[in-house]
């Protein structure tokens, strides 16, 4: 084989390989950019989840307080009904 044929074969093999390398490097760059954006979005979502979790805890505490107050009011209502029943007789609904 002479040098011209070897050079032609190498040229035929190298041109697509160089093109593939350029396209692949561009694709890798785009993927890195997309990954960075998604990492930022994940961080934002985690911050929102943390804030919502904190808010849910606050609401659970408020709910427990309201339930406690309702129980106290129910006990007071029962006591008042008892007092009225002893004073005026049974109240008919």
C-alpha positions as CSV (number, residue, x, y, z in Angstrom):
1,X,0.0,0.0,0.0
2,X,1.3,3.4,-0.8
3,X,1.2,6.4,1.4
4,X,-1.6,8.1,-0.7
5,X,-4.0,5.3,0.0
6,X,-3.2,5.2,3.7
7,X,-3.6,9.0,3.9
8,X,-7.0,8.7,2.1
9,X,-8.2,6.0,4.5
10,X,-7.0,7.9,7.5
11,X,-8.7,11.1,6.2
12,X,-12.0,9.1,5.6
13,X,-11.8,7.8,9.2
14,X,-10.7,10.9,10.9
15,X,-13.1,13.5,9.5
16,X,-16.2,11.7,10.9
17,X,-14.4,11.0,14.1
18,X,-13.6,14.7,14.6
19,X,-17.1,15.7,13.7
20,X,-18.5,13.2,16.2
21,X,-16.1,14.5,18.9
22,X,-17.2,18.1,18.3
23,X,-20.9,17.2,18.4
24,X,-20.4,15.1,21.5
25,X,-18.5,17.8,23.3
26,X,-21.3,20.3,22.5
27,X,-23.9,17.8,23.7
28,X,-22.0,17.3,26.9
29,X,-21.9,21.0,27.5
30,X,-25.6,21.3,27.0
31,X,-26.2,18.4,29.4
32,X,-24.0,20.1,32.0
33,X,-26.0,23.3,31.6
34,X,-29.3,21.5,32.0
35,X,-28.0,19.6,35.0
36,X,-27.0,22.8,36.7
37,X,-30.5,24.3,36.0
38,X,-32.1,21.2,37.4
39,X,-29.9,21.2,40.5
40,X,-31.0,24.8,41.1
41,X,-34.6,23.8,40.7
42,X,-34.2,20.9,43.1
43,X,-32.6,23.3,45.7
44,X,-35.6,25.6,45.3
45,X,-38.1,22.8,45.6
46,X,-36.3,21.5,48.7
47,X,-36.5,25.0,50.3
48,X,-40.2,25.2,49.4
49,X,-40.8,21.7,50.9
50,X,-39.0,22.8,54.1
51,X,-41.1,25.9,54.4
52,X,-44.3,23.9,53.8
53,X,-43.3,21.4,56.4
54,X,-42.7,24.2,58.9
55,X,-46.1,25.7,58.1
56,X,-47.8,22.3,58.5
57,X,-46.2,21.9,61.9
58,X,-47.5,25.4,62.9
59,X,-51.0,24.5,61.7
60,X,-50.9,21.2,63.6
61,X,-50.1,23.1,66.8
62,X,-52.9,25.6,66.1
63,X,-55.3,22.7,65.5
64,X,-54.3,21.1,68.7
65,X,-54.9,24.3,70.6
66,X,-58.4,24.7,69.0
67,X,-59.3,21.1,69.8
68,X,-58.3,21.7,73.4
69,X,-60.4,24.9,73.6
70,X,-63.3,23.1,72.1
71,X,-63.0,20.3,74.7
72,X,-62.9,22.9,77.5
73,X,-66.0,24.7,76.0
74,X,-67.8,21.3,75.7
75,X,-67.1,20.6,79.4
76,X,-68.3,24.1,80.3
77,X,-71.5,23.6,78.2
78,X,-72.2,20.3,79.9
79,X,-71.7,21.9,83.3
80,X,-74.0,24.8,82.4
81,X,-76.7,22.4,81.1
82,X,-76.4,20.5,84.4
83,X,-76.9,23.7,86.3
84,X,-79.9,24.7,84.2
85,X,-81.4,21.2,84.6
86,X,-81.1,21.4,88.4
87,X,-82.5,24.9,88.5
88,X,-85.3,24.7,86.0
89,X,-85.8,21.0,85.2
90,X,-84.9,19.2,82.1
91,X,-84.8,21.4,78.9
92,X,-86.5,19.9,75.9
93,X,-84.9,20.4,72.6
